[in-house]
Amino acid sequence: MTVFNDNAIGALEFTVTWERDGERHEEWFLGRKVNPVNDIFPRGMRQALEDKQAGESVAFTYEPRLCIPRRKDNLILRLTRDRLRRKTVSGDPIIPRLGRFYPQGHIDGLLDVYPDTLTPFRLIDLDDETFTADRNHPLADVPVTIEAKVQYLEERDTGTYGSLTHWREATCDWGPGMQAMLDGEPPDFFHPAFFDRTTDLGEDFRPPAPDAAALRNYRRLLARFVRPGMRVLDLSPDSERPTGKYDAAACLCALEYMDRPVDILRYIDHFLTPGAPVVLAFTHAFDPERAIRGWSELHPFERMGLALEYLRMAGVTQGLGTVSMRNDWRDRDDPAFLETRGVSDPLFLAYGHKPE
């Protein structure tokens, strides 16, 4: 049986977990084409993986600075408002809002940043004349646990060692941490046009469907919250009116189109038993003409933060958390297999429980 060593290649399932403000967050990321020779792993992980077989895993908890880049005071910048480049989303101007994340390329005049730089910064202070940008990693102050599970291995069939991947960067640098609050307060998501949409939904509207692999992932995650025999309330727009009591509530690819999400969650609260989980899930695909405007303005990880805020505002405040799954395999018979390079739709999920 092939084991993890310098003569093998394969795939690793990375799971990053962390907690902040009493909320638990989990990011699952499939590492494809793992190369034990060239790749850069979190501290101690490469050695621990040696001789591991498919299905086996290792896990490490890293305090701040031991994995995620340490916080640096010189990466917190107070600048004049004219240093923010004017940007638009779908033709609408981006209005800076406290607690939100924006690409660092939006800041003019930084020597190490280009206009197309996508690495995020967080807007942590704002007034009529100045703004403060925090360019530190969103998880710079948070202990993280990273598990690496061997999905499959095969013998290397060439003497060359291929490319190099930095797996901490791949798993942690493009979203994890952005769903968290700022100093215990939610970002300023809402503006007067946040819930506007270009086109009404219409009776026959159906949102873009996730691919088969993403649907399986959704069902597997939902099974964490929903046990056999539980009565589940479907929050989709075309679902039947609720009657009686339900043990859980869930929706997939519906939150993007809700212009009164908090009212909906408060309404369904009357039909949920104490302790009932509420699961709000979505992918990266949505109809921009029918989705609310605010949805298009947010990074996918910020959308999980928005979903958490909906839950808080509706009184669903116990056991809050998020789960994301990215870079999974797409089924080979999927019509979009080639254009997506075999990558399944990412899945994002926010959850909470009705207080008991």
LINQUIQUI-V972013 format. One record per run of one state. SS is the DSSP state (A for helix, B for strand, O for the rest). FROM is the first residue (numbers start at 1). TO is the last residue. Records with the same first field share a line. If there is no record, write none. Layout:
SS->FROM-TO, FROM-TO
This chain:
O->1-7, 21-22, 36-39, 41-44, 50-56, 63-72, 85-87, 90-91, 94-100, 108-119, 127-129, 135-143, 156-165, 173-181, 183-184, 186-211, 223-231, 235-245, 253-254, 258-260, 270-271, 284-292, 298-299, 314-317, 327-328, 330-342, 344-346, 354-356
B->8-20, 23-35, 40-40, 57-62, 76-80, 84-84, 88-89, 92-93, 101-103, 107-107, 120-126, 130-134, 144-155, 166-166, 182-182, 185-185, 232-234, 246-252, 272-283, 318-326, 329-329, 343-343, 347-353
A->45-49, 73-75, 81-83, 104-106, 167-172, 212-222, 255-257, 261-269, 293-297, 300-313
